[in-house]
Amino acid sequence: MSRIVIFGAGGRAGRRAVEEAVGRGHEVTAVVRDPDAHRGPGRAGVSVVAGDVTDPTSVAAVAAGHDAAVTAAARLDVPAIDFYTAATEALVAGLAKAGVSRLVLVGMGPVLEVAPGERLLDAPGFPAAHRGFALGHVAQLDVLAAAPDLDWVVLAPPVVFLDETAARTGRYRTGGTQLLSPPGTGTPFSYADLAVALLDAIDTPRHHRALVAVGP
């Protein structure tokens, strides 16, 4: 059993990561901005706490005593490049202070390449409305690359909306920094299976200091 701190635990990916971790017998600290908004029947193995992923002092306080961290945190009310830069810098500093060396992050498909050296977000026709959010994830990668003492992996799911209702299959594929080939028509990728990949990256880590494509 490990102790895992999960930032952004109130979101769709974060909630599934909590469920997957608890199902594996781990002890989870679920970090959210407002615990009162997530009150409900208590669940064994889960502690819901307030925390600010952009504040290194807060990160260090909630992460102390844990073996690994997951972040699925996102903000839509501030520029993505500002949020992801601040959050990643805070995670790097706060986790170091807490003595947590493994960090698994939920990434974004457009930062992956369509060909060597050609990112999807730079391709002609990429929606301008989504470019700012993608550049936030690029900034996240830049901060991580400059943190030599942190063992991190960014798992970037497909460039489609993940299926919130699809059942957990326990199956997924991983690749490198390029988009995975399409799995076939009608094959969704569920948040539940993304959570499987996130927790596998802690329980049986195969990727270190890397951006990794993940999908069905």
Phi and psi in degrees as a GROMACS rama.xvg file:
@    title "Ramachandran Plot"
@    xaxis  label "Phi"
@    yaxis  label "Psi"
@TYPE xy
-113.931  160.375  SER-2
-102.791  121.341  ARG-3
-123.258  131.07  ILE-4
-102.579  129.952  VAL-5
-120.228  115.02  ILE-6
-89.7083  144.08  PHE-7
72.8474  32.7571  GLY-8
-71.0947  -9.39725  ALA-9
-90.5949  -9.01929  GLY-10
-85.2116  178.745  GLY-11
-63.5879  -47.4133  ARG-12
-70.2822  -39.895  ALA-13
-63.7667  -41.8074  GLY-14
-62.296  -41.6203  ARG-15
-67.4954  -34.472  ARG-16
-65.63  -39.8464  ALA-17
-61.3659  -47.5235  VAL-18
-60.6304  -43.8985  GLU-19
-64.977  -42.5781  GLU-20
-64.3955  -44.457  ALA-21
-65.8528  -39.4111  VAL-22
-61.6487  -23.6058  GLY-23
-90.5937  0.192221  ARG-24
91.4489  10.6998  GLY-25
-81.8254  158.643  HIS-26
-96.2695  128.577  GLU-27
-120.567  134.468  VAL-28
-106.494  113.937  THR-29
-94.7658  112.829  ALA-30
-98.4002  124.816  VAL-31
-135.679  163.888  VAL-32
-73.8615  -37.5793  ARG-33
-132.291  94.89  ASP-34
-58.5341  -29.8663  PRO-35
-63.5634  -25.1724  ASP-36
-78.6952  -6.69854  ALA-37
-124.534  22.6389  HIS-38
-73.8833  146.008  ARG-39
178.708  -167.954  GLY-40
-57.4465  129.271  PRO-41
-63.546  152.193  GLY-42
-126.869  130.774  ARG-43
-58.7275  134.669  ALA-44
90.5635  -0.796266  GLY-45
-123.36  129.422  VAL-46
-116.659  122.951  SER-47
-95.4649  122.549  VAL-48
-131.59  157.65  VAL-49
-83.3734  141.232  ALA-50
-163.714  157.981  GLY-51
-120.753  109.428  ASP-52
-68.2382  -12.7156  VAL-53
-94.852  3.43969  THR-54
-116.636  111.327  ASP-55
-60.1421  -31.6436  PRO-56
-66.6149  -42.3885  THR-57
-65.6215  -43.5966  SER-58
-58.3214  -46.8306  VAL-59
-61.3999  -39.5137  ALA-60
-66.827  -45.2172  ALA-61
-78.8338  -22.4492  VAL-62
-90.0082  -12.5898  ALA-63
-56.6816  133.849  ALA-64
83.6459  6.33647  GLY-65
-101.675  160.468  HIS-66
-93.9653  -26.5187  ASP-67
-159.493  164.441  ALA-68
-132.453  148.561  ALA-69
-125.662  139.414  VAL-70
-128.347  127.426  THR-71
-124.037  21.2626  ALA-72
-70.2842  143.515  ALA-73
-151.508  153.953  ALA-74
-134.344  135.443  ARG-75
-107.102  -3.28282  LEU-76
-100.863  3.83279  ASP-77
-135.395  157.436  VAL-78
-56.8718  134.591  PRO-79
-60.1384  -39.1761  ALA-80
-65.0351  -34.1129  ILE-81
-69.998  -45.5135  ASP-82
-64.9505  -51.0223  PHE-83
-69.133  -31.5627  TYR-84
-65.799  -49.425  THR-85
-64.3401  -43.3479  ALA-86
-65.3528  -43.2812  ALA-87
-69.8574  -39.9278  THR-88
-61.324  -40.108  GLU-89
-67.5398  -39.0814  ALA-90
-64.8983  -44.555  LEU-91
-58.7085  -48.5684  VAL-92
-72.2475  -44.9942  ALA-93
-68.0251  -41.4304  GLY-94
-66.9819  -36.1733  LEU-95
-61.6974  -43.1591  ALA-96
-65.3984  -34.6906  LYS-97
-81.699  -10.834  ALA-98
80.0746  24.7641  GLY-99
-102.56  120.588  VAL-100
-105.636  -12.0232  SER-101
-110.483  125.052  ARG-102
-131.608  127.218  LEU-103
-113.658  127.074  VAL-104
-119.788  143.287  LEU-105
-83.4322  119.976  VAL-106
-98.6525  -154.259  GLY-107
-145.716  131.198  MET-108
-54.1992  -39.4198  GLY-109
-62.153  -16.0169  PRO-110
-77.6424  -11.8204  VAL-111
-75.4773  163.532  LEU-112
-93.6911  145.346  GLU-113
-93.3995  -17.7165  VAL-114
-158.388  160.986  ALA-115
-51.8463  121.014  PRO-116
80.0759  2.93161  GLY-117
-119.871  104.27  GLU-118
-78.8078  148.124  ARG-119
-58.8787  -38.6265  LEU-120
-65.4525  -17.8691  LEU-121
-97.5104  -2.36903  ASP-122
-72.4599  146.852  ALA-123
-57.469  136.562  PRO-124
89.5696  -5.43521  GLY-125
-64.4572  131.931  PHE-126
-57.8407  123.869  PRO-127
-59.8752  -32.1173  ALA-128
-64.5582  -23.7214  ALA-129
-100.082  -7.44683  HIS-130
-65.9569  -39.742  ARG-131
-61.0172  -41.272  GLY-132
-67.2997  -39.5904  PHE-133
-64.1484  -40.2849  ALA-134
-65.0627  -27.2625  LEU-135
-61.8171  -39.6154  GLY-136
-71.8299  -30.0855  HIS-137
-64.1913  -43.6744  VAL-138
-60.5126  -38.0926  ALA-139
-58.5768  -45.6926  GLN-140
-63.9283  -37.5628  LEU-141
-62.467  -41.567  ASP-142
-65.833  -43.5047  VAL-143
-63.1128  -40.8719  LEU-144
-62.3018  -26.0368  ALA-145
-92.0671  9.13903  ALA-146
-113.364  85.2752  ALA-147
-67.6919  -19.8557  PRO-148
-95.3505  -0.500572  ASP-149
-102.81  130.288  LEU-150
-92.6064  100.326  ASP-151
-121.234  158.157  TRP-152
-146.05  133.297  VAL-153
-105.066  119.737  VAL-154
-99.1084  114.756  LEU-155
-102.586  111.455  ALA-156
-76.6116  175.406  PRO-157
-60.2965  161.971  PRO-158
-85.4158  56.1723  VAL-159
-147.061  164.475  VAL-160
-70.3324  131.694  PHE-161
-70.7726  153.386  LEU-162
-87.298  118.307  ASP-163
-79.9595  -20.7831  GLU-164
-105.144  -15.1111  THR-165
-62.1081  144.591  ALA-166
-73.7252  156.75  ALA-167
-71.2395  125.418  ARG-168
-105.256  -21.4354  THR-169
80.6522  5.36133  GLY-170
-114.028  144.052  ARG-171
-165.258  164.257  TYR-172
-116.35  151.67  ARG-173
-125.53  157.705  THR-174
-138.496  -139.938  GLY-175
-115.472  -131.283  GLY-176
-92.0288  -0.55687  THR-177
-100.428  153.526  GLN-178
-56.5432  140.169  LEU-179
-71.9042  149.278  LEU-180
-64.6061  146.79  SER-181
-58.1489  138.061  PRO-182
-79.6368  -11.6331  PRO-183
126.689  156.571  GLY-184
-62.7351  136.425  THR-185
78.6834  14.7499  GLY-186
-100.109  102.355  THR-187
-81.6847  162.723  PRO-188
-117.683  118.603  PHE-189
-89.9529  153.998  SER-190
-59.443  -32.9582  TYR-191
-64.1008  -39.8899  ALA-192
-76.8782  -29.9901  ASP-193
-59.6603  -41.269  LEU-194
-62.7014  -36.4573  ALA-195
-59.3583  -45.9944  VAL-196
-63.0081  -41.1265  ALA-197
-60.9985  -44.6059  LEU-198
-75.9351  -31.8246  LEU-199
-61.8274  -33.219  ASP-200
-67.8041  -14.1682  ALA-201
-98.6993  -47.647  ILE-202
-71.1586  -40.2907  ASP-203
-136.126  69.8906  THR-204
-64.5677  130.468  PRO-205
-120.325  -14.1466  ARG-206
-123.429  136.292  HIS-207
-135.217  129.378  HIS-208
50.4828  56.5469  ARG-209
-147.979  150.228  ALA-210
-92.163  128.563  LEU-211
-132.611  125.236  VAL-212
-71.1812  140.138  ALA-213
-137.465  142.278  VAL-214
-174.485  -177.409  GLY-215
